[in-house]
């Protein structure tokens, strides 16, 4: 099984379709766009692949935990061996006009989302001694843009989290990479 967060459209959708074409059963995560998520699922199954929907907001620890616990209860013999942390949001604004809510939502989606999804799933990967984690970053993490203060910061922090986790789990057959 491969879980792709933010898989209902854009890069996440393309990743989900590619993983399905490679034989993975794809778990299509989305926060609110059920129609787009269903289209992704329909396209995967129309091409002979297998997929299922798993809605949750990556920034909500309780929602993620509940959704993953339910998935595990319904798949007792399986584990999610591939995780693609793709869900992300960008709020373009100058610091002086940025409401705290925008600041927190970007950081929470990028950083809390990474933790909320990866932390419970890496445990199963450690037990199985195999797993692949890919996090979608951004060139903005290395080349800041004046209107992307919080987005650039969140992606830079996410990269450091990925690099640190890679050092923790590499010896156990798990690879983790950031793709910008």
N, C-alpha and C positions, 0 to 999 in steps of 0.2 A: 504494500500500500504506500502511496505517496500523497501527502497532504500539501496542498498549495493554498496558502492564505491569499485572500484577495484575488480569487481565481475566476471571478465572474466576467471580468473584462480586461482589456489591455495586455500588459506583459504577463500577468497571472494567467489569463485565459490561454495565451500562446504556450506558456509553460505546461499548463494542464493538458492541452491537446498533444503536445510533443511527448510528454511522459506516457500518456495513454497509448500513443503510437508505438512506444517502446515496450509495451506490455504491462505497465503498472496499472493497478486499479487506483484511480485517482479520486481523492477526497477533495471535493470542490468546496472551499470555504468562501463565505461571503458575509458581509455584515447586514445588508438591507436590500440589495437589488436581486430579488428572487427570480425575476424574469430573465435577467442576463445570466444568472447562475444556471437556470434550467436550460437555457440555450446552449451553454457550454456543455452541460451533461448530455443534451440531445445530440450535439455534434460529435461528442466522443462515442456515444453508443451507435450512431449512424455509421461511423467508420469502424465498427467492430470492437471498440474498446469497452472497458467497464469503468463506471464512475458512480459516485454517490455524493449527495449534498450534505454539508455540515455547517449550518449557519451559526456564527458567533462573532462578536466584536472582539478582535484580538487585544484591545486595550482593557477589556473587562475581565479581570482575573477569575471572578466567580463564574462568569458565562463560559469562559474557555474551559475551566476545570469541569464544569457540569457537562459540556458537550463532549469533551474527550472521555470522561468517565462513562457516559452513555454509549459512545462508540465502542469503547473497550468491552463493556458489558454485552454488547451485541456481536462482538467479534472476539470471543474468549481465546481462540487459538491463533489469532493474528496479532501483528504489531505494525506500526507505521515505521517503515524503514527509511523513508525519504521525507524530509520536511523542506519545503521552500517557503521561507519567510518573505513574502512578496507584499503583503498588505502595507500600505503607506498612504499618508496624506501630506499635502504641502499647503501651507498657508503663506502666501507671499505678502509680506508687509514690512514696513520699516519699524524698528524697535519703538520709536516714539508713538506709533499708531497701533501697535499690536496689543490687543486685549489679552489678559492673562489666559482666558479660555482657549484662544488660538495657540498660545505658547504651550499650554498643557496638553492639548489634543494632539499636536504633532509629536511632542516628546513621548506621550503615552502610547501612541500607535507604534512608533519606531522602537522605543526602548522597552516599555512594559510589554508590548506585543511580542517582541523577541523572547523575553523571559517567560511570559505566560504560556506561549506555545511550545517553546523549545525545552524548558525545564522538565515538564512531566514526560515528554517523549524521549529525551536523551536517556532517561533511566532505563527504558525498555531496550534501547540500542546498546547500552552498556551490558545489560544481561545477555543479549544476543550476540554481542561482540561484532556488531556490524550496523552501520548507519551512515546516511549522507544528509548533511544539512547545508542548504544554500540560502544565503540571505541576499536580497536584492538591495544593493547600495545605490550610490549616485556619485557622479563625478564632482558634484557639489561638495562632497566631503573633503576634497583636496583643493578645490578651486572655488572659494566662496564667491557668492554673488550678493550685492548689497541688499537686495530684496528678499533673500532667502536665509536670513539669520538663523532662525530656529531649525529649519529644514537641514541646512548644512551642518549645524551642530549635532542634530540628532543622528544624521548619517555617519558623521565622524565618530561619535560615541558608539554607534552600532558596530562599526568596523573594529574598534578596540575590543568590544565584547566578543565578536567573532574570533578575533586573533587569540584572545585569552582562552576562550572555550576550546579552540583547536588544540592548544597546548595541553589542556586538561584531558582530552579524550582521544588524542591521536593514537596512543599506545593500545587502545582498546578497539581498534578497527573502525573508528568513526572519523570521517573527514568532514570538515566544515569550512566553507569558503564564502567570501563576500564577492559579489559580482556587481560592478558599477557600469 
